[in-house]
């Protein structure tokens, strides 16, 4: 996410880092580069102008921390304004309403409304323990109703049986009565999209809004459309009393223009950000954490939350105690870690949250994928229990048997064993120095070994 912007800003901000003091002259070129970086990221021109003006004002202002160098002070000014541009505080979802609280999703066709409806339902179920009903009123695209029904079954959420022969308002009204009768706390309404903003579409969604009186009216928009996302959101905000935005497909957006433009152009906060195709890949939008990612500072808070949410704490404690005692990290342990990484969105999602990953080449990053994680797991599964605990006994004939069992070549088993040794060293660092050393070790692995053990395709 934001790879292009991160790379450009990092290169630009290095130019100011060695300055003895900040003056209008020595930041002039840097500000011009920042402006170019933002424009290349498809950030809307008015946002770029106001952003660079505020950074300049803040950097040349009187507030200078004694603990920072002038170069660091300028970078802090860029960080603060990135946070400010994206909304400052994290915008919470409002569910304070007599049940059921209605959440209405609006947006253009193809933006990801149906998937976002399911993702949001899962988020509310897992993190807020809310009994939720999913409802599709997209009578123009019956496949949308089928899609929502399938997703609902996949995540264990109730789906209202919509009838495409009915009018959207009729479906919404009967679904609302059903939700009240069956004590649902939340009802998520997936509305129809169009290929463009049109009067018929707006009138229909306005009628649905008036009928259901939602506590949240969220505009769902594709991050990869850049500043067009902000302009479309503005058109919807003028027609509907939007309460916020859901930014989808952000994992495929290397630029970041939408995230940096939406709030300032619409005045509406980004409340959620979609970070992948998986139904669990929806996160609350934290402007401070996204700013940290853009400046390649990582997002360890989100990483820690992911770990807490997806980790078996009893197993994790046993692992920590084992490492602290110096008992060693085995291939059996490593397989468990792989399985937990998959539940956190895979290796790519994890790396995105680690500091310093902007300096890792795109060629290496592109090879990180879930298929290769499964590939590595297959090699470990082909080993005996004794071999997983004592990998040093894996020699010639054993390697051939393991390779045949996993459907790989012997050299791939050798690669796994070599890289596993490095992983053991990393785990020792974790035992002694915690998250910071883990981040450093991870970055070292990426650079020195062409990637995390086994994460890359054949």
Backbone torsions as a table, in degrees:
resi	resn	phi	psi	omega
1	UNK	NA	133.7	177.0
2	UNK	60.7	23.6	-173.8
3	UNK	-56.2	-45.1	-177.5
4	UNK	-63.7	-44.7	-179.6
5	UNK	-65.5	-42.3	179.7
6	UNK	-60.0	-47.6	-178.8
7	UNK	-62.1	-45.2	-177.7
8	UNK	-66.5	-44.5	-179.2
9	UNK	-65.7	-40.3	178.9
10	UNK	-61.1	-42.7	179.4
11	UNK	-65.0	-39.2	-178.8
12	UNK	-69.1	-45.9	-174.3
13	UNK	-71.5	-18.5	175.4
14	UNK	-63.8	-28.4	-177.6
15	UNK	-66.1	-24.6	-176.6
16	UNK	-99.6	-13.9	-169.5
17	UNK	-64.6	-24.7	-177.9
18	UNK	-96.1	4.3	-176.4
19	UNK	-70.8	143.7	178.5
20	UNK	-74.5	-32.8	176.7
21	UNK	-154.2	157.8	-179.2
22	UNK	-91.4	123.6	174.9
23	UNK	-129.1	165.2	179.6
24	UNK	-61.7	-35.0	-179.0
25	UNK	-68.2	-46.3	-173.1
26	UNK	-81.1	-8.5	174.2
27	UNK	-104.2	-2.7	-177.7
28	UNK	-59.8	-49.2	-179.3
29	UNK	-67.1	-38.7	179.8
30	UNK	-64.4	-42.7	178.2
31	UNK	-62.1	-37.8	177.8
32	UNK	-63.8	-39.3	178.3
33	UNK	-68.1	-39.0	177.0
34	UNK	-61.6	-43.5	178.9
35	UNK	-59.6	-46.3	179.4
36	UNK	-62.5	-41.6	179.5
37	UNK	-60.4	-41.6	-179.3
38	UNK	-69.2	-40.5	178.6
39	UNK	-64.9	-39.5	177.7
40	UNK	-66.9	-25.4	177.6
41	UNK	-82.1	5.0	178.6
42	UNK	66.8	32.7	172.0
43	UNK	-79.2	139.7	-177.7
44	UNK	-60.1	138.7	-175.4
45	UNK	-54.0	-46.1	179.2
46	UNK	-59.4	-35.0	179.0
47	UNK	-68.8	-40.7	179.0
48	UNK	-61.9	-44.8	-178.8
49	UNK	-61.9	-48.6	-178.2
50	UNK	-68.4	-35.4	-179.7
51	UNK	-63.0	-52.3	-177.2
52	UNK	-65.6	-33.9	178.0
53	UNK	-64.6	-41.4	-179.2
54	UNK	-71.0	-36.9	176.9
55	UNK	-62.2	-44.1	179.6
56	UNK	-61.5	-46.2	-179.3
57	UNK	-62.5	-42.8	-179.3
58	UNK	-68.4	-42.1	-177.1
59	UNK	-67.6	-34.0	-178.8
60	UNK	-91.9	0.6	-178.0
61	UNK	-72.3	-179.0	-174.9
62	UNK	-83.2	-19.0	-176.8
63	UNK	-78.4	99.7	178.9
64	UNK	-125.9	122.3	-178.7
65	UNK	-75.5	135.1	179.7
66	UNK	-68.8	-20.5	-176.6
67	UNK	-86.3	-5.7	-177.6
68	UNK	-115.2	148.5	171.6
69	UNK	-77.8	163.0	177.7
70	UNK	-56.1	-38.8	178.2
71	UNK	-63.5	-42.4	177.7
72	UNK	-65.5	-35.0	179.1
73	UNK	-62.8	-39.8	179.3
74	UNK	-66.9	-42.8	178.9
75	UNK	-63.1	-37.3	177.5
76	UNK	-65.0	-35.7	177.9
77	UNK	-64.1	-40.9	177.7
78	UNK	-64.1	-44.3	179.4
79	UNK	-60.7	-48.7	-178.4
80	UNK	-59.4	-39.1	-179.1
81	UNK	-76.2	-29.8	172.4
82	UNK	-61.8	-45.4	178.5
83	UNK	-61.4	-46.2	-178.8
84	UNK	-61.8	-43.7	-179.0
85	UNK	-62.9	-34.7	-178.7
86	UNK	-88.8	6.2	172.7
87	UNK	119.6	-8.6	178.0
88	UNK	75.7	-97.7	-178.6
89	UNK	-76.9	152.6	174.1
90	UNK	-69.3	126.8	-179.0
91	UNK	-86.1	119.2	-178.8
92	UNK	-81.9	150.4	175.7
93	UNK	-77.7	137.4	-176.3
94	UNK	-95.7	115.4	179.1
95	UNK	-120.4	13.0	-178.0
96	UNK	-78.4	89.3	-177.2
97	UNK	-160.2	151.6	173.9
98	UNK	-58.6	124.9	-176.4
99	UNK	-57.9	142.1	0.1
100	UNK	-87.9	137.2	171.6
101	UNK	-75.2	128.4	-176.7
102	UNK	-96.3	132.6	173.0
103	UNK	-114.9	116.7	-178.6
104	UNK	-102.3	126.7	177.9
105	UNK	-105.0	127.3	179.6
106	UNK	-126.6	159.7	178.2
107	UNK	156.8	175.9	-179.0
108	UNK	-77.0	161.3	177.2
109	UNK	-63.9	136.2	178.2
110	UNK	88.1	-0.7	-178.4
111	UNK	-76.7	-19.8	179.8
112	UNK	105.7	28.4	-178.1
113	UNK	-63.6	-47.9	-175.9
114	UNK	-62.6	-46.5	177.5
115	UNK	-63.0	-40.7	179.7
116	UNK	-65.1	-34.3	177.4
117	UNK	-60.8	-45.3	179.4
118	UNK	-67.2	-42.6	179.2
119	UNK	-60.8	-42.6	-179.5
120	UNK	-66.3	-39.8	177.8
121	UNK	-60.9	-43.1	179.0
122	UNK	-65.1	-41.4	177.7
123	UNK	-58.2	-47.0	-178.6
124	UNK	-67.6	-33.6	178.5
125	UNK	-69.4	-48.8	-173.9
126	UNK	-78.3	-39.2	-172.7
127	UNK	-100.1	-23.8	179.5
128	UNK	-121.0	2.8	175.4
129	UNK	54.2	42.7	-178.2
130	UNK	-98.4	137.0	174.6
131	UNK	-80.6	114.9	-168.3
132	UNK	-121.6	143.2	176.0
133	UNK	-117.1	127.5	176.7
134	UNK	-94.6	134.8	-177.8
135	UNK	-135.8	127.2	174.1
136	UNK	-103.9	129.9	175.1
137	UNK	-116.8	22.3	-179.9
138	UNK	-85.2	84.1	-178.3
139	UNK	-79.5	-10.2	-179.1
140	UNK	-83.0	-22.6	-176.4
141	UNK	-133.5	83.3	-177.9
142	UNK	-53.1	-27.9	178.4
143	UNK	-61.4	-28.0	179.0
144	UNK	-66.0	-39.1	177.8
145	UNK	-64.6	-42.6	178.2
146	UNK	-65.1	-40.0	-179.8
147	UNK	-62.6	-45.3	-179.3
148	UNK	-65.2	-39.8	178.4
149	UNK	-61.0	-44.2	179.9
150	UNK	-63.7	-45.4	179.2
151	UNK	-63.4	-40.1	179.9
152	UNK	-61.6	-42.3	177.9
153	UNK	-63.6	-38.9	-178.3
154	UNK	-62.6	-37.6	-175.0
155	UNK	-103.3	2.5	177.0
156	UNK	73.2	37.5	178.1
157	UNK	-114.1	142.3	179.0
158	UNK	-71.8	139.6	179.9
159	UNK	-122.3	129.1	179.9
160	UNK	-73.3	132.0	-177.4
161	UNK	-74.5	83.9	-178.6
162	UNK	-68.9	145.5	177.9
163	UNK	-110.8	114.2	-177.3
164	UNK	-63.5	-12.8	178.5
165	UNK	-80.3	-16.3	179.6
166	UNK	-85.7	163.8	174.0
167	UNK	-79.1	150.3	-179.0
168	UNK	-53.8	-40.0	-178.8
169	UNK	-66.1	-35.0	179.2
170	UNK	-66.8	-42.0	177.9
171	UNK	-62.0	-46.7	-177.4
172	UNK	-62.0	-42.2	-178.5
173	UNK	-64.9	-46.0	-179.5
174	UNK	-69.4	-34.6	177.8
175	UNK	-66.1	-38.2	179.5
176	UNK	-64.4	-42.4	177.5
177	UNK	-64.2	-41.4	178.6
178	UNK	-61.7	-43.5	-179.3
179	UNK	-63.1	-40.6	178.4
180	UNK	-65.5	-44.5	-177.0
181	UNK	-64.0	-34.1	-176.1
182	UNK	-103.4	17.7	171.9
183	UNK	57.4	42.0	173.3
184	UNK	-77.9	139.8	179.2
185	UNK	-84.5	-32.2	-177.2
186	UNK	-132.0	141.7	170.6
187	UNK	-127.6	120.7	-179.6
188	UNK	-102.7	123.8	-175.3
189	UNK	-105.3	115.1	178.9
190	UNK	-94.7	105.8	-176.0
191	UNK	-90.0	167.1	-179.2
192	UNK	-74.1	148.7	175.3
193	UNK	-112.0	164.7	175.1
194	UNK	-127.2	170.2	178.4
195	UNK	-76.2	-17.8	177.6
196	UNK	-154.2	164.2	177.4
197	UNK	-67.8	124.1	178.0
198	UNK	-140.4	162.7	-173.2
199	UNK	-64.4	-41.7	-179.2
200	UNK	-60.4	-44.3	179.3
201	UNK	-61.4	-46.2	-178.7
202	UNK	-64.0	-41.1	-179.9
203	UNK	-63.6	-39.8	-179.4
204	UNK	-66.1	-45.9	-177.6
205	UNK	-70.6	-30.3	174.8
206	UNK	-64.3	-42.4	179.8
207	UNK	-64.1	-40.0	177.9
208	UNK	-65.5	-38.5	179.1
209	UNK	-64.5	-44.9	-179.4
210	UNK	-64.3	-37.7	-178.0
211	UNK	-71.2	-44.5	-172.4
212	UNK	-94.5	-16.4	-179.6
213	UNK	47.4	61.8	-176.1
214	UNK	-66.1	147.6	173.7
215	UNK	-79.8	-26.0	176.9
216	UNK	-131.6	127.3	173.3
217	UNK	-118.3	102.1	-171.8
218	UNK	-105.1	130.5	176.3
219	UNK	-91.1	121.7	-178.7
220	UNK	-96.9	125.0	-174.7
221	UNK	-140.2	143.3	-179.2
222	UNK	-77.4	118.0	-178.1
223	UNK	-60.9	-28.3	-175.3
224	UNK	-73.0	-7.4	176.0
225	UNK	-83.8	0.7	172.9
226	UNK	62.8	-136.9	-176.8
227	UNK	-67.6	-20.0	174.2
228	UNK	-60.5	-30.6	177.5
229	UNK	-61.0	-43.1	-179.6
230	UNK	-67.8	-39.7	-179.9
231	UNK	-66.3	-40.1	177.7
232	UNK	-67.0	-40.8	177.9
233	UNK	-61.0	-37.7	178.9
234	UNK	-63.6	-41.1	179.5
235	UNK	-62.9	-41.1	178.1
236	UNK	-68.8	-38.5	-178.8
237	UNK	-64.6	-29.0	178.4
238	UNK	-75.4	-23.3	-178.4
239	UNK	-98.8	-28.4	-175.9
240	UNK	-126.8	148.3	175.7
241	UNK	-79.0	72.4	-179.0
242	UNK	-61.2	144.3	174.4
243	UNK	-107.7	-11.4	-179.7
244	UNK	176.4	-178.2	-174.9
245	UNK	-129.1	142.9	169.7
246	UNK	-111.3	118.3	-178.0
247	UNK	-95.7	113.5	-176.6
248	UNK	-100.2	164.3	174.6
249	UNK	56.7	29.9	-178.9
250	UNK	-67.8	-23.0	178.8
251	UNK	-67.0	-22.6	179.2
252	UNK	-98.0	4.0	-177.0
253	UNK	-99.7	102.3	-179.4
254	UNK	-82.2	-8.6	-174.0
255	UNK	-95.1	-57.6	178.4
256	UNK	99.6	5.5	-175.8
257	UNK	-59.4	-39.1	-178.3
258	UNK	-66.0	-48.0	-178.2
259	UNK	-59.4	-34.0	-177.2
260	UNK	-89.4	-9.3	-176.4
261	UNK	-108.6	-33.0	-169.9
262	UNK	-55.8	-51.0	-174.5
263	UNK	-62.8	-46.1	-174.6
264	UNK	-69.8	-36.2	-178.0
265	UNK	-77.7	-38.0	-176.0
266	UNK	-97.1	-24.2	-173.4
267	UNK	77.4	4.3	-179.2
268	UNK	-105.4	138.6	-177.7
269	UNK	-76.7	147.5	169.0
270	UNK	-80.0	120.5	-176.8
271	UNK	-98.7	-31.9	179.7
272	UNK	-139.7	154.1	178.2
273	UNK	-133.4	127.6	179.0
274	UNK	-87.7	125.7	-173.1
275	UNK	-117.4	26.1	178.4
276	UNK	160.6	175.8	-177.4
277	UNK	-79.1	-24.1	-178.0
278	UNK	-62.7	147.6	-177.1
279	UNK	-66.6	-20.3	178.5
280	UNK	-86.1	-4.8	-172.7
281	UNK	-86.5	61.7	175.0
282	UNK	-134.8	129.6	-178.1
283	UNK	-125.9	147.8	168.2
284	UNK	-61.1	146.5	-177.9
285	UNK	-88.2	111.6	177.8
286	UNK	-106.3	105.4	-178.2
287	UNK	-54.1	-38.7	-178.9
288	UNK	-67.1	-37.9	-178.9
289	UNK	-73.3	-38.1	177.8
290	UNK	-65.9	-39.7	177.0
291	UNK	-60.4	-39.5	178.0
292	UNK	-63.0	-40.1	178.7
293	UNK	-65.5	-42.6	-178.9
294	UNK	-60.5	-38.9	-179.2
295	UNK	-90.0	12.9	175.7
296	UNK	62.6	30.9	176.6
297	UNK	-92.8	-2.7	-178.9
298	UNK	80.8	179.9	179.4
299	UNK	-144.6	70.6	-174.3
300	UNK	-68.8	-28.2	177.8
301	UNK	-61.6	-46.5	178.3
302	UNK	-65.7	-37.3	179.0
303	UNK	-62.7	-44.2	179.2
304	UNK	-63.5	-41.0	178.0
305	UNK	-62.9	-41.2	176.9
306	UNK	-60.3	-44.2	-179.6
307	UNK	-62.0	-45.2	-178.7
308	UNK	-64.0	-37.7	-175.4
309	UNK	-75.9	-33.0	-172.1
310	UNK	-108.1	0.3	-175.4
311	UNK	-102.6	137.5	170.2
312	UNK	-73.8	105.5	-170.4
313	UNK	-63.1	-32.4	179.0
314	UNK	-66.5	-44.8	177.7
315	UNK	-64.4	-40.5	-178.7
316	UNK	-62.6	-40.1	179.6
317	UNK	-65.9	-41.0	177.7
318	UNK	-61.4	-41.4	178.8
319	UNK	-62.9	-45.5	-179.2
320	UNK	-61.8	-44.3	179.5
321	UNK	-62.6	-40.3	-179.2
322	UNK	-62.7	-44.5	-178.8
323	UNK	-67.0	-41.7	-179.8
324	UNK	-62.8	-34.8	179.4
325	UNK	-77.6	-6.4	179.6
326	UNK	74.8	25.1	-178.2
327	UNK	-78.9	-8.6	175.3
328	UNK	94.3	158.9	-177.3
329	UNK	-114.4	118.1	-174.0
330	UNK	-99.8	171.0	175.7
331	UNK	-66.1	-26.7	174.7
332	UNK	-64.1	-44.4	177.8
333	UNK	-63.8	-41.3	-177.3
334	UNK	-63.0	-38.3	178.7
335	UNK	-62.8	-40.1	177.8
336	UNK	-62.5	-40.1	179.5
337	UNK	-64.6	-38.4	177.7
338	UNK	-61.2	-42.6	-179.2
339	UNK	-65.0	-36.4	178.2
340	UNK	-71.2	-36.4	177.7
341	UNK	-62.6	-38.1	177.8
342	UNK	-61.8	-38.7	-179.7
343	UNK	-71.8	-15.8	178.2
344	UNK	-95.1	10.4	178.6
345	UNK	101.2	9.9	177.1
346	UNK	87.4	174.5	-175.1
347	UNK	-66.5	-35.9	-178.8
348	UNK	-61.7	-42.0	178.7
349	UNK	-65.4	-35.8	178.9
350	UNK	-69.0	-47.2	-178.5
351	UNK	-61.3	-34.0	-178.7
352	UNK	-60.7	-23.7	-176.5
353	UNK	-97.3	-3.7	-179.7
354	UNK	-88.7	140.9	178.0
355	UNK	-64.1	148.0	172.6
356	UNK	80.3	4.7	-177.7
357	UNK	-74.5	-11.7	177.8
358	UNK	-65.3	-23.9	-178.9
359	UNK	-87.4	-5.1	176.7
360	UNK	-82.3	134.5	-172.7
361	UNK	-63.7	148.2	178.2
362	UNK	-60.6	-33.7	-178.2
363	UNK	-59.9	-40.0	178.8
364	UNK	-72.2	-45.2	-178.3
365	UNK	-60.0	-39.2	-177.0
366	UNK	-63.6	-23.2	-178.0
367	UNK	-83.7	-8.7	-179.5
368	UNK	-77.6	116.6	-179.4
369	UNK	-155.4	161.9	-176.6
370	UNK	-68.7	-28.5	179.5
371	UNK	-62.8	-40.8	-179.1
372	UNK	-72.1	-26.8	174.2
373	UNK	-65.6	-42.5	178.4
374	UNK	-65.2	-36.1	178.5
375	UNK	-61.0	-44.6	178.9
376	UNK	-66.2	-41.4	179.9
377	UNK	-60.9	-36.2	179.4
378	UNK	-63.4	-38.8	178.9
379	UNK	-64.0	-44.6	-179.4
380	UNK	-66.1	-38.7	179.4
381	UNK	-63.0	-24.9	-179.5
382	UNK	-79.4	-7.3	179.6
383	UNK	-88.5	156.6	172.5
384	UNK	-77.5	165.8	179.3
385	UNK	-60.7	-39.1	179.9
386	UNK	-63.3	-40.4	-179.3
387	UNK	-67.2	-34.4	179.2
388	UNK	-68.3	-33.2	180.0
389	UNK	-81.9	-34.5	-178.3
390	UNK	-127.0	75.0	-176.4
391	UNK	-62.7	-15.9	-179.4
392	UNK	-67.4	-16.6	-179.8
393	UNK	-84.8	-6.0	-178.1
394	UNK	-77.9	101.4	-179.4
395	UNK	-116.8	-164.8	-174.0
396	UNK	-37.9	-67.6	-174.3
397	UNK	-67.0	-36.3	178.4
398	UNK	-64.1	-41.6	179.9
399	UNK	-61.1	-41.9	179.7
400	UNK	-63.5	-41.7	-179.7
401	UNK	-65.5	-42.8	179.9
402	UNK	-64.2	-44.1	179.9
403	UNK	-61.5	-43.9	-179.8
404	UNK	-64.4	-40.3	-179.2
405	UNK	-66.4	-32.4	-178.7
406	UNK	-93.3	-7.5	-178.5
407	UNK	72.4	36.6	-179.3
408	UNK	-128.1	177.9	176.7
409	UNK	-90.4	157.7	-179.3
410	UNK	-59.9	-36.7	-177.2
411	UNK	-63.8	-25.2	178.3
412	UNK	-74.1	-33.4	173.9
413	UNK	-65.7	-42.5	177.3
414	UNK	-59.2	-41.7	-179.8
415	UNK	-63.0	-43.9	178.0
416	UNK	-58.8	-46.4	-177.4
417	UNK	-64.1	-40.5	178.8
418	UNK	-64.7	-45.0	-177.9
419	UNK	-72.2	-28.0	177.3
420	UNK	-64.0	-35.7	176.7
421	UNK	-58.7	-40.7	178.8
422	UNK	-66.8	-37.3	178.2
423	UNK	-62.9	-39.3	177.7
424	UNK	-59.9	-40.7	178.5
425	UNK	-64.1	-39.2	178.7
426	UNK	-62.5	-41.6	-179.1
427	UNK	-65.3	-33.8	175.7
428	UNK	-64.5	-38.6	177.4
429	UNK	-64.7	-38.9	177.7
430	UNK	-60.7	-40.1	-179.5
431	UNK	-64.3	-32.2	-177.0
432	UNK	-93.2	-33.4	-170.6
433	UNK	-127.4	0.8	174.2
434	UNK	74.0	-155.0	-169.1
435	UNK	-62.7	-38.9	-176.8
436	UNK	-62.8	-43.9	179.3
437	UNK	-69.0	-32.4	176.9
438	UNK	-62.5	-43.1	-180.0
439	UNK	-61.6	-43.1	179.5
440	UNK	-65.3	-41.6	179.3
441	UNK	-65.5	-39.8	179.1
442	UNK	-61.4	-43.9	-179.9
443	UNK	-64.3	-38.2	177.5
444	UNK	-63.1	-40.6	177.8
445	UNK	-61.6	-43.5	-178.2
446	UNK	-60.9	-43.1	-176.7
447	UNK	-78.4	-40.8	-172.6
448	UNK	-83.3	-23.7	-174.1
449	UNK	-121.2	9.3	179.8
450	UNK	73.0	15.2	175.4
451	UNK	136.8	164.4	177.7
452	UNK	-63.6	145.9	-173.6
453	UNK	-47.1	120.9	171.9
454	UNK	73.3	4.6	-174.3
455	UNK	-79.5	-10.2	-172.3
456	UNK	-108.4	150.1	-177.6
457	UNK	-65.2	167.9	-175.7
458	UNK	-76.0	NA	NA
